[in-house]
Amino acid sequence: MSEYYLWLLQVMGVANERSVQLLRHFGTAEDAYIGINDSNLHFLKEAEKNAYKTASVAKSAEIAELAHEHGYNIVTLDDERYPELLKNIHNPPIVLFVKGNIDNNNVKLAVVGARTPSDYSYVVAERICRALAQNSVVIVSGMAVGIDKTAHCAALKEKGVTFGVLACGFDVDYPKGSKTLRDDIVAHGGAILTEQLPGGRPELWYFQKRNRIISGLSHGTLVVEADEKSGCIITANHTEDQNRDLFCIPPQDIFEPRYSGVIPFLKDGAIPVFSHTDILENYLIREKKPPVAEKPHFVAASVLPAPATSPQKPKTFPNENRNEPENLSESQAKIYQLLKAGECTLDFLSEHSGLNFNTLNEALLELEIDGLVVGVGASKYKLN
């Protein structure tokens, strides 16, 4: 089955939330492969259509072979090895390339911070991560220089477990010279993972997308140091969106800009950390159940209950006098009624339908697949 997931990844690209929507619609990756064909590409965006032309199951086999040559396993969204915490986020990766062991039930903490941190932040990150590793907490970070690397290395010094989430393909040397660290992480029972296809470069836009995986793998996130423009702010926002715990190191100097990104989170209720025990108390000493999303964003088709109104049923017009197709869900019907007046922008549909962004996007995609709605560019839609 992984070949079909890899095919879908080729077509849709990494971090494309429409991939999960397609899986929900078709049921399985294989059904998506069968359902998406030359005759019904109208619901794909232009870049996806271009990728479709070169994607193939044969190429999937080549990708799988290359992954295995590098010691990486392919873990798909319906694989029992797929981390449950990560599955429960919005837009989980449909494929993970994993080297090492991700089957670990211990508390996991994402640790993020500046790439050029202050001496104070280096010391704090080192001490806290070493102490957490001594208490069997898994340290999760992004392999970058600065706080990321400090967090990984601190765990390794205590023979602890740490996960490194790459912003590139597994065969790309980034950060440059990181092979030794990757090998050490795996040798100590941890894992290196990425959703990027082989050869994927660490492009600036993707770092923000990658951060959802760092927080998504973890029960909570510790922000060590961040200014107002730091990528750590995005990770912290993902953490809150995912209903996970957010911890912050109080600034050494409240007037120093390098710490300015942390202060708003502390004011809004993030847990201040003065010692590793502030984190341990949250999970171990008080035996607090680690938080997860209120409900899974993705469940394998095999365990989904039959929907009351299946989106895969064909929409039919019983007679010419009836304007609205049968079997529309409530969300689809709201969109359909709005589009009867003419072209609408995504913002207009969002404002007037009362649907949240995720529900709106999923319903639009289903209407596109069924040929009832077409996109007309610039985030505009109309009835087909």
QUIBELNOR-V627869 format. One line per field, one symbol per residue. phi: phi as a letter, one per 20 degrees, with the letter a starting at -180 (. if undefined). Layout:
phi = ???
//
This chain:
phi = .ffffffffffenflefffffffffeocfffffffebgecefeefgfffffgfdfafffgfffffffffendeddefeffefgfgffeeflfffccecdoddeceffdcfccrfecffggfgfffgffffffffdmfeedbdmffnfgfgfgfffffdledbdddfdbffedebggnegffgfffffenebdbbdffgnfeffgffgffffffgfffdfbcdeebaefdffffffffggffemdfddcfgffbfeegfdffeggfffeofefddafffeggfddfelffgfcfgbfebcggfdfffffcffeffecdfbffeedffmffgffffffffffepgceffffffeemeffffffffffffffemeccednlldcbfe
//
